Amino acid sequence: MFSNTLVPRVAVFVLVLFAVALVAQAQMAPPPPPATMNQTALLFPLVSTGSSGGNDTVITITNISMSSVSKGKSGTCALYFYGDNVPNPASVTTPSVSAGQVLSIDIAAGVATTTPALPAVQGFTGYVIANCNFRAQGVELFTTNSGLTPPTFTAISATVNP
C-alpha cells in the first residue's frame, strides 16, 4: 500500500498546482468588451400589398441602441424592395428614428416622409431589406382580407442578416 508520507505529499502537490492555476488565471488580461454594433440589416421576408385577397403589410423597426450604459443614437434605414411589381423608387430612406422609438410603415398606404417619398404600393409581392445605421429589431404585420370576417393577421419577426 501507500506509505503514510506519500498521501499528504500528493495532496500538497495537487493544492499547489491548483493555487498556481488560480494565480495564472487572475493575472490574465480581461476579455475585450464586446464590439458595438452600429448597423443592422433586417430582412422582412413576406411583404405583399393588395394584389390577391386584399393583402397588406405593415413593417415596424425599433431602434434598440439605448441601454443601461448608453443613451443610444438616432438614425435612418434604407429600405430596398425585391420581388414582383417593385415600387418606383425601389429604395427609400426612412425618417430618423430616435433611440428607444418605433417606426411603422404601411407599405400599401405609402409614406410621404421617406426620401424620396414612397408612393402607395399596390400589387407588390416580395421581400424588403432594411439597412439601418443603428441597432434595430423589426416585426412585420401581414394582413389577409379575402372577404373573411374578420381578416387574418400574422406577425413575423424580421431576420437580422449579418
PAZAPA-4460 file (N, C-alpha, C; in steps of 0.05 Angstrom, whole numbers, plus 32768, in hexadecimal, padded with zeros to 4 digits):
% residues 162
    n_x    n_y    n_z   ca_x   ca_y   ca_z    c_x    c_y    c_z   seq   type   mol
   8010   7FE8   8000   8000   8000   8000   8011   8019   8000     1      M     A
   8004   802F   8004   8012   8049   8005   801E   804E   8020     2      F     A
   8035   805B   801F   8041   8063   8038   8031   807A   8044     3      S     A
   8033   807E   805D   8025   8094   806A   802E   80AF   8061     4      N     A
   8046   80B2   8056   8050   80CC   804D   8049   80D2   8030     5      T     A
   8042   80BE   8020   803D   80C2   8004   8022   80D1   8000     6      L     A
   800D   80C9   800E   7FF3   80D5   800B   7FF3   80F3   8011     7      V     A
   7FFF   80FC   8028   8000   8118   802D   8010   8127   8018     8      P     A
   8025   811B   800D   8036   8129   7FF9   8026   812D   7FDF     9      R     A
   8016   8118   7FD7   8006   811B   7FBF   7FF1   8130   7FC3    10      V     A
   7FE4   8131   7FDA   7FD0   8145   7FE0   7FDB   8161   7FDF    11      A     A
   7FF3   8165   7FEB   8000   817F   7FEA   8007   8186   7FCD    12      V     A
   8011   8173   7FBE   8018   8179   7FA2   7FFF   8182   7F92    13      F     A
   7FE9   8174   7F95   7FD0   817C   7F87   7FC7   8198   7F90    14      V     A
   7FC8   819E   7FA9   7FC1   81B8   7FB3   7FD3   81CE   7FA7    15      L     A
   7FED   81C9   7FA6   8000   81DC   7F9A   7FF9   81E1   7F7D    16      V     A
   7FF4   81CC   7F6D   7FEC   81CF   7F51   7FD3   81DF   7F4E    17      L     A
   7FBF   81DA   7F5F   7FA6   81E9   7F5E   7FAB   8206   7F64    18      F     A
   7FBC   820C   7F78   7FC2   8228   7F7F   7FD0   8236   7F68    19      A     A
   7FE3   8228   7F5C   7FF2   8234   7F45   7FDE   823A   7F2E    20      V     A
   7FCC   8228   7F29   7FB8   822D   7F14   7FA6   8245   7F1A    21      A     A
   7F9E   8248   7F33   7F8E   825F   7F3A   7F9D   8279   7F37    22      L     A
   7FB6   827A   7F3F   7FC7   8292   7F3C   7FCA   8298   7F1F    23      V     A
   7FD0   8285   7F0E   7FD3   8289   7EF2   7FBA   8294   7EE5    24      A     A
   7FA3   8289   7EED   7F8A   8292   7EE2   7F84   82AF   7EEB    25      Q     A
   7F8B   82B6   7F04   7F86   82D1   7F0E   7F98   82E5   7EFF    26      A     A
   7FAF   82DD   7EF5   7FC1   82EF   7EE8   7FBB   82F3   7ECA    27      Q     A
   7FA9   82E2   7EC0   7FA2   82E5   7EA4   7F93   82FF   7E9F    28      M     A
   7F96   830B   7E88   7F88   8324   7E81   7F6B   831E   7E7E    29      A     A
   7F5A   8330   7E87   7F3D   832B   7E83   7F36   832B   7E66    30      P     A
   7F20   831E   7E5E   7F19   831D   7E42   7F11   8339   7E39    31      P     A
   7F15   833F   7E1F   7F0E   835A   7E15   7EEF   835D   7E17    32      P     A
   7EE6   8376   7E19   7EC9   837A   7E19   7EBE   8372   7DFF    33      P     A
   7EA4   836A   7DFE   7E98   8362   7DE5   7E98   8379   7DD1    34      P     A
   7E9B   8373   7DB8   7E9B   8388   7DA3   7E7F   8394   7DA2    35      A     A
   7E7E   83AE   7D9F   7E65   83BB   7D9D   7E5A   83B8   7D81    36      T     A
   7E41   83B1   7D7F   7E35   83AD   7D65   7E26   83C7   7D5E    37      M     A
   7E31   83D4   7D4A   7E26   83EE   7D42   7E13   83EC   7D2A    38      N     A
   7E11   83D4   7D1E   7DFF   83D1   7D06   7DF1   83B7   7D08    39      Q     A
   7DD9   83B6   7CFD   7DC9   839E   7CFC   7DBC   839B   7CE1    40      T     A
   7DBD   8384   7CD5   7DAF   837E   7CBC   7D98   836B   7CC4    41      A     A
   7D7F   8374   7CBF   7D68   8364   7CC5   7D5B   835A   7CAC    42      L     A
   7D53   8341   7CAC   7D44   8335   7C95   7D27   8331   7C9E    43      L     A
   7D15   833E   7C8F   7CF8   833A   7C92   7CF0   8327   7C7C    44      F     A
   7CEB   830D   7C83   7CEA   82F8   7C6E   7CD1   82F6   7C5E    45      P     A
   7CBA   8300   7C68   7CA1   82FD   7C5A   7C92   8318   7C59    46      L     A
   7C96   8327   7C44   7C89   8341   7C41   7C77   8340   7C29    47      V     A
   7C5E   8345   7C2D   7C4A   8344   7C17   7C36   8359   7C1B    48      S     A
   7C2D   8366   7C05   7C1A   837C   7C07   7C05   8379   7BF1    49      T     A
   7BEC   8376   7BF9   7BD5   8379   7BE8   7BD1   8368   7BD0    50      G     A
   7BE4   8357   7BC8   7BE1   8349   7BAF   7BCC   8332   7BB1    51      S     A
   7BCF   8321   7BC5   7BBD   830B   7BC7   7BB2   8309   7BE3    52      S     A
   7B98   830B   7BE5   7B8B   8308   7BFF   7B8D   8320   7C11    53      G     A
   7B93   8337   7C06   7B94   834F   7C17   7BAB   834E   7C2B    54      G     A
   7BC2   8343   7C23   7BD9   8341   7C34   7BE4   835D   7C3A    55      N     A
   7BF0   8360   7C52   7BFD   8378   7C59   7C13   8371   7C6D    56      D     A
   7C28   8380   7C6E   7C3E   837B   7C81   7C46   8396   7C8D    57      T     A
   7C49   8395   7CA8   7C54   83AC   7CB7   7C6E   83A2   7CC3    58      V     A
   7C84   83B0   7CBE   7C9D   83A9   7CCA   7CA3   83BD   7CE0    59      I     A
   7CAE   83B2   7CF6   7CB6   83C3   7D0C   7CD4   83BF   7D11    60      T     A
   7CE2   83D4   7D17   7CFE   83D4   7D1D   7D02   83E2   7D37    61      I     A
   7D0F   83D4   7D4A   7D14   83DF   7D65   7D32   83E5   7D68    62      T     A
   7D38   83FD   7D70   7D54   8405   7D75   7D5A   83FC   7D92    63      N     A
   7D6B   83E6   7D93   7D72   83DB   7DAE   7D8E   83E2   7DB6    64      I     A
   7D98   83F9   7DAD   7DB4   8400   7DB4   7DB6   840B   7DD0    65      S     A
   7DA0   8411   7DDD   7DA1   841B   7DF9   7DA4   8404   7E0C    66      M     A
   7DB4   8408   7E21   7DB8   83F3   7E35   7DBC   8401   7E50    67      S     A
   7DC1   83F1   7E64   7DC6   83FC   7E7F   7DE1   840B   7E80    68      S     A
   7DF3   8406   7E6C   7E0D   8414   7E6C   7E10   8426   7E54    69      V     A
   7DFC   8428   7E43   7DFF   8439   7E2B   7DE5   8447   7E26    70      S     A
   7DE7   8460   7E1E   7DCF   8470   7E16   7DC5   8468   7DFA    71      K     A
   7DD5   8458   7DEC   7DCD   8450   7DD1   7DD2   8466   7DBD    72      G     A
   7DC8   8461   7DA5   7DCB   8476   7D90   7DB4   8474   7D7D    73      K     A
   7DAD   848B   7D71   7D99   848C   7D5D   7DA5   8484   7D42    74      S     A
   7D94   847C   7D30   7D9E   8474   7D16   7D87   846F   7D03    75      G     A
   7D8F   8468   7CEA   7D7B   8463   7CD5   7D80   8446   7CCA    76      T     A
   7D6D   843D   7CBA   7D6F   8423   7CAD   7D6A   8427   7C90    77      C     A
   7D7A   8419   7C80   7D75   8418   7C63   7D64   83FF   7C5E    78      A     A
   7D4D   8402   7C51   7D3C   83EB   7C4B   7D3F   83E4   7C2E    79      L     A
   7D44   83CA   7C29   7D47   83C0   7C0D   7D31   83AB   7C08    80      Y     A
   7D23   83AF   7BF2   7D0D   839D   7BEB   7D16   838A   7BD5    81      F     A
   7D0F   8370   7BD9   7D16   835B   7BC5   7CFD   834A   7BC0    82      Y     A
   7CF7   8344   7BA7   7CE0   8333   7BA1   7CD1   833C   7B89    83      G     A
   7CB7   8335   7B88   7CA6   833D   7B72   7C99   8358   7B77    84      D     A
   7C96   8368   7B62   7C8A   8382   7B63   7C98   8394   7B78    85      N     A
   7CB3   8395   7B76   7CC3   83A5   7B88   7CBB   83C2   7B85    86      V     A
   7CB8   83D1   7B9B   7CB0   83ED   7B99   7CC6   83FD   7B8C    87      P     A
   7CBF   8414   7B82   7CD2   8427   7B77   7CD1   8440   7B89    88      N     A
   7CE6   8446   7B97   7D01   843A   7B97   7D02   8420   7BA6    89      P     A
   7D16   840F   7B9F   7D19   83F5   7BAB   7D27   83F6   7BC6    90      A     A
   7D32   840D   7BCD   7D3E   8411   7BE8   7D38   842D   7BF2    91      S     A
   7D33   842F   7C0C   7D2E   8448   7C19   7D3C   8449   7C34    92      V     A
   7D3F   8461   7C3E   7D4C   8464   7C59   7D36   846E   7C6C    93      T     A
   7D35   8461   7C83   7D21   8468   7C97   7D27   8483   7CA5    94      T     A
   7D14   848F   7CB2   7D1A   84A5   7CC3   7D2B   849B   7CDB    95      P     A
   7D38   84AD   7CE9   7D48   84A6   7D00   7D38   8498   7D16    96      S     A
   7D43   8483   7D22   7D36   8475   7D37   7D48   8478   7D50    97      V     A
   7D3D   8485   7D65   7D4C   8489   7D7D   7D4F   846F   7D8D    98      S     A
   7D64   846F   7D9E   7D69   8457   7DAE   7D51   8452   7DC0    99      A     A
   7D48   8439   7DC0   7D31   8431   7DD0   7D16   8435   7DC2   100      G     A
   7D16   843F   7DAA   7CFD   8445   7D9C   7CF8   842F   7D86   101      Q     A
   7CDF   842F   7D7D   7CD6   841C   7D69   7CCB   842B   7D51   102      V     A
   7CD3   8422   7D39   7CC9   842D   7D20   7CB7   8418   7D13   103      L     A
   7C9F   841F   7D0B   7C8C   840D   7CFD   7C87   8418   7CE1   104      S     A
   7C88   8405   7CCE   7C83   840D   7CB2   7C6F   83FA   7CA6   105      I     A
   7C58   8406   7C9E   7C43   83F6   7C90   7C4B   83F7   7C72   106      D     A
   7C54   83E1   7C67   7C5F   83E0   7C4C   7C49   83E7   7C38   107      I     A
   7C30   83DE   7C3B   7C1B   83E3   7C28   7C13   8401   7C28   108      A     A
   7C15   840E   7C3F   7C0C   842A   7C41   7C21   843D   7C37   109      A     A
   7C3A   8435   7C37   7C50   8447   7C2F   7C58   8459   7C46   110      G     A
   7C6F   8465   7C43   7C7B   8476   7C58   7C86   848F   7C4C   111      V     A
   7C7B   84A6   7C53   7C84   84C0   7C48   7C9E   84C9   7C55   112      A     A
   7CA4   84BE   7C6D   7CBC   84C9   7C7B   7CD6   84BA   7C74   113      T     A
   7CD5   84A6   7C63   7CEE   8499   7C5B   7CFB   84AA   7C45   114      T     A
   7D14   84A5   7C40   7D23   84B4   7C2C   7D2D   84A1   7C17   115      T     A
   7D24   84A2   7BFE   7D0D   84B1   7BF5   7CF4   84A4   7C00   116      P     A
   7CDD   84B2   7BFC   7CC4   84A9   7C07   7CBD   848D   7BFB   117      A     A
   7CB4   847B   7C0C   7CAB   8461   7C03   7C8E   8463   7BFC   118      L     A
   7C87   845F   7BE2   7C6B   8461   7BDA   7C5B   844A   7BE5   119      P     A
   7C41   844C   7BE5   7C30   8435   7BEC   7C37   841E   7BDA   120      A     A
   7C3C   8407   7BE5   7C45   83F0   7BD5   7C2F   83DB   7BD4   121      V     A
   7C25   83D6   7BBC   7C10   83C1   7BB8   7C1B   83AB   7BA6   122      Q     A
   7C16   8392   7BAD   7C1E   837C   7B9C   7C3B   8373   7BA0   123      G     A
   7C48   837D   7BB5   7C64   8374   7BBA   7C63   835A   7BCA   124      F     A
   7C73   8348   7BC2   7C78   832F   7BD1   7C96   8329   7BD1   125      T     A
   7CA1   8327   7BE8   7CBE   8321   7BE9   7CC8   8324   7C05   126      G     A
   7CE0   832F   7C07   7CEC   8334   7C22   7CF9   834F   7C22   127      Y     A
   7CFF   8358   7C3B   7D0B   8373   7C3F   7D24   836F   7C51   128      V     A
   7D3A   837B   7C4A   7D51   837C   7C5B   7D54   8399   7C65   129      I     A
   7D57   839B   7C7F   7D5B   83B5   7C8C   7D77   83B6   7C97   130      A     A
   7D88   83C8   7C8B   7DA3   83CC   7C95   7DA3   83E5   7CA7   131      N     A
   7DA4   83E0   7CC2   7DA2   83F6   7CD5   7DBE   83FC   7CE0   132      C     A
   7DC3   8416   7CE5   7DDD   841E   7CF0   7DDB   8420   7D0F   133      N     A
   7DCC   840F   7D1B   7DCA   840C   7D38   7DC2   83EF   7D3E   134      F     A
   7DC4   83E7   7D57   7DBB   83CC   7D5F   7D9D   83CC   7D5D   135      R     A
   7D93   83B8   7D4F   7D76   83B7   7D4A   7D6B   839B   7D4C   136      A     A
   7D51   839A   7D50   7D41   8382   7D4E   7D28   8389   7D3F   137      Q     A
   7D1C   8375   7D31   7D05   837B   7D22   7CF0   8365   7D23   138      G     A
   7CD7   836C   7D1E   7CC1   835A   7D1D   7CAF   8364   7D06   139      V     A
   7CA4   8351   7CF7   7C90   8359   7CE3   7C75   834D   7CEB   140      E     A
   7C60   835C   7CE4   7C45   8352   7CE8   7C39   834E   7CCD   141      L     A
   7C35   8335   7CC6   7C2A   832D   7CAC   7C0D   8328   7CAF   142      F     A
   7BFC   8337   7C9F   7BDF   8335   7CA1   7BD4   8329   7C88   143      T     A
   7BC2   8316   7C8B   7BB3   830C   7C73   7B95   8310   7C78   144      T     A
   7B88   831D   7C65   7B6C   8322   7C67   7B5F   831A   7C4D   145      N     A
   7B5A   8300   7C4B   7B4E   82F6   7C32   7B30   82F3   7C35   146      S     A
   7B23   8306   7C40   7B06   8305   7C45   7AFF   82F7   7C5F   147      G     A
   7B13   82ED   7C6D   7B0E   82E0   7C86   7B09   82F5   7C9C   148      L     A
   7AF8   82EE   7CAE   7AF3   82FF   7CC4   7AFA   82F0   7CDD   149      T     A
   7B0B   82F8   7CED   7B1E   830E   7CEA   7B36   8306   7CD9   150      P     A
   7B45   831A   7CD0   7B5D   8314   7CC1   7B72   8305   7CD2   151      P     A
   7B84   82F7   7CC5   7B99   82E9   7CD4   7BB2   82FA   7CD6   152      T     A
   7BBF   82F8   7CED   7BD7   8307   7CF2   7BEE   82F4   7CF9   153      F     A
   7C05   82F8   7CEE   7C1D   82E8   7CF5   7C34   82FB   7CFB   154      T     A
   7C40   82F8   7D13   7C57   8307   7D1A   7C70   82F6   7D15   155      A     A
   7C83   8302   7D06   7C9B   82F4   7CFE   7CB3   8305   7D07   156      I     A
   7CC5   82F9   7D17   7CDD   8307   7D1F   7CF0   830A   7D07   157      S     A
   7CFC   8321   7D05   7D10   8325   7CF0   7D29   8316   7CF8   158      A     A
   7D37   830B   7CE4   7D50   82FD   7CE8   7D66   8311   7CE7   159      T     A
   7D79   830F   7CFA   7D90   8321   7CFA   7DA5   8313   7CE9   160      V     A
   7DAD   8321   7CD3   7DC1   8316   7CC1   7DDD   8320   7CC9   161      N     A
   7DF1   830E   7CC7   7E0C   8316   7CCE   7E17   832A   7CBB   162      P     A
***
